[in-house]
Amino acid sequence: MKRLLLLLIAATLYTCGDTNNNAPQSKPETQKDTTSTFKYWTWMGANNEKPDSSYTKQFKKYKEHGIDAVLINTNGDPKLLGRLAPLANAEGLEVHAWMMTVNRPGDTTALKHPDWYQVSRSGKSCFDDRPYVDYYQWLSPSHPDAREHIYDLLEGLAKVDGVASIHLDYIRYPDVFLPIGLLPKYDLVQNEELPDYDFDYSDAAVNAFKEQYGKDPRTMEHPEIDIEWKQFRLNEIKKVVDHAYKIAHNHDKILTAAVFPYPEMADHMVRQRWDKWNIDVVLPMIYNNFYNEGVDWIGFATRQGVNDLKGRNVELHTGIYVPELSASQLADAINMARENGAKGVSFFDGNALDSLKLDAIKRVK
């Protein structure tokens, strides 16, 4: 997803039985109206080298072509976020603090602690033996110190003025199954859960599971089909999200997240059951070409996610992968998302929005 291109370029049917069954809090008063109309978002990167004038020009271009909100990746740097937020706000844009959450490539604090990292069923640690790509350095959501590190980063971003939400990315486990369109890139066949891509068999996770269930997944003959072991991992991600929800709301922000296309697929592919989370807005990455699907699949996957969220105070805004679409296909994708119940669309990413695609966005809006 944004992921494999970002997963690979930066990208079931079981319910989460976490102990936190409380209904989500209402949205902070200052944020209640931020998602009341069909919204246009874009993900974008940021760095300290680029001058303010360049960012202002970029923000102005987005706004003039119908973009309402920017999700800015500052690599967890609140100072950079604090510099950019007023520039975007001045151009009439909402700002959302985009952070890579469980996957933390190059995190200098985490790299001092090899035991913080997830381990595969084949015994390989993400600390030094990473699946698929070198930037897959996944922290264990079961390690208390790794969790606190994530929370500290989120807290820093949540304190920044002029920010509408904390946006969780890579809030999941490594891909058990890649999107089918990406398998040839890695010369892989994934007809079952392979040991190299089945995580987390770290000491922290295994010990926590043993304490709850009295058994060790490392000694199971087929841990990949053990429902309790799978459910445990779904719950570990939910715990991180639910705590992030509290952090965001404590600072009058909402919580948003980039997720896989719809809950059953996300559960199967990356152990992510997002229809059970305490969250305000989800942006499922419905990147049709990753799955060898046509543009019409964007409508199908949007409707599936909307239906799974029925009865919950959670909005769905469809994530669209821009590079593989023509301007006319992009317009079709926006309309399909809207017609199937999305409250907005987000484009990955800002750099891929050339003049033709920006004009298409403006026309559709």
PyMOL commands that set and color helices and strands:
alter all, ss='L'
color gray80, all
select helices_A, chain A and resi 29-31+52-64+78-90+110-112+114-116+144-158+180-186+195-197+203-213+217-219+223-225+227-250+263-270+274-276+288-291+296-308+327-339+350-352+355-364
alter helices_A, ss='H'
color red, helices_A
select strands_A, chain A and resi 39-45+69-73+94-100+165-169+254-259+281-284+315-321+344-348
alter strands_A, ss='S'
color yellow, strands_A
deselect
rebuild
show_as cartoon
